[in-house]
Amino acid sequence: MRKTLMIAAAALALAAAPSASLAHHGWSSYDASELVRVTAPRSDVSWGNPHGAAKVVHEGKTWDVILAPVSRMEARGLTRDMLGPGKTVTLEGYVRRDGTAEMRLERIRAEGKTVELR
């Protein structure tokens, strides 16, 4: 019985692992050779784990913005209120290599404060 439970637990763990890894972002998906800077009003924000996310509209295109984990952002002085609806932010980060309108942030400037996210 114990051996059967151990085999079942191992099988469940292995079955869950690929879906969890596919659901998250690999940093190699971003072009780290060119730092991009965008200043735009923020249109949406998600303040949760495993990391925050936001959206900005820049040059007619809606960009998904990958933030840092909430605990890191808050420890470095960035609050959700600083990213309130319609507030203009300056984002510095790397865009996806495949042309998807998504940016992985290195730093953000909001309400006159620059916060390093990585």
C-alpha positions in Angstrom: 0.0 0.0 0.0 2.8 2.4 1.0 4.7 1.7 -2.3 1.5 2.3 -4.3 1.0 5.7 -2.6 4.6 6.7 -3.3 4.3 5.7 -7.0 1.0 7.6 -7.3 2.5 10.7 -5.6 5.5 10.6 -7.9 3.3 10.3 -11.0 1.2 13.3 -10.0 4.3 15.4 -9.4 5.7 14.5 -12.8 2.4 15.2 -14.5 2.1 18.6 -12.9 5.7 19.7 -13.6 5.5 20.3 -17.4 2.3 22.4 -17.2 3.8 24.6 -14.4 7.0 25.2 -16.4 5.1 26.0 -19.6 2.8 28.5 -17.8 5.7 30.7 -16.7 8.0 33.0 -18.6 11.5 31.9 -19.6 13.9 34.9 -19.5 15.6 33.6 -22.7 12.4 34.6 -24.5 13.4 38.2 -24.2 16.0 40.1 -26.2 18.4 41.2 -23.5 20.7 42.9 -26.1 18.5 46.0 -26.3 17.1 47.8 -23.4 13.8 49.5 -24.4 12.3 52.5 -22.7 8.5 53.3 -23.0 6.6 56.2 -21.3 2.9 55.6 -21.4 -0.2 55.7 -19.2 -0.8 52.4 -17.4 -4.1 50.8 -18.3 -4.3 47.7 -16.1 -2.4 46.2 -13.2 -2.3 42.8 -11.5 -0.7 42.8 -8.1 -0.2 39.1 -7.2 2.1 36.1 -7.3 4.2 34.7 -8.8 4.8 38.3 -10.1 2.8 41.4 -10.9 1.7 42.3 -14.4 0.4 45.4 -16.1 -0.7 46.7 -19.4 0.2 49.9 -21.2 -0.8 51.3 -24.6 2.1 52.6 -26.6 2.0 53.7 -30.2 -1.4 52.1 -30.7 -0.4 48.7 -29.3 -1.3 47.2 -25.9 1.8 45.8 -24.2 1.8 43.2 -21.5 4.3 44.2 -18.8 5.9 41.5 -16.6 6.7 43.0 -13.2 8.7 41.5 -10.3 7.2 39.5 -7.3 5.0 41.7 -5.1 7.3 41.3 -2.1 10.3 42.6 -4.0 8.4 45.6 -5.5 7.1 46.6 -2.1 10.5 46.1 -0.4 12.0 48.5 -2.9 9.3 51.1 -2.5 6.9 50.5 -5.4 3.2 50.3 -4.3 0.1 49.4 -6.2 -1.2 53.0 -5.7 1.8 54.3 -7.6 0.5 52.4 -10.6 -3.0 53.6 -10.3 -5.4 53.8 -13.3 -4.2 56.1 -16.1 -1.0 57.1 -14.3 1.9 57.6 -16.6 4.9 55.4 -16.0 8.3 55.0 -17.7 9.2 51.4 -18.2 12.7 50.0 -19.0 13.1 46.4 -20.0 13.4 43.8 -22.7 10.8 42.8 -25.3 10.0 39.3 -26.5 12.1 37.9 -29.3 9.1 36.5 -31.1 7.4 39.9 -31.7 4.7 39.5 -29.0 3.9 42.8 -27.4 5.3 41.9 -24.0 8.1 43.4 -22.0 10.0 42.1 -19.0 10.8 45.0 -16.8 14.2 45.8 -15.3 13.1 49.1 -13.7 10.0 51.4 -13.5 9.7 55.1 -12.9 6.4 56.1 -11.2 5.5 59.2 -9.3 9.0 60.5 -9.7 10.6 57.4 -8.1 12.8 54.9 -10.0 12.5 51.3 -8.7 14.9 48.5 -9.8 12.9 45.3 -10.2 15.6 42.7 -10.9 
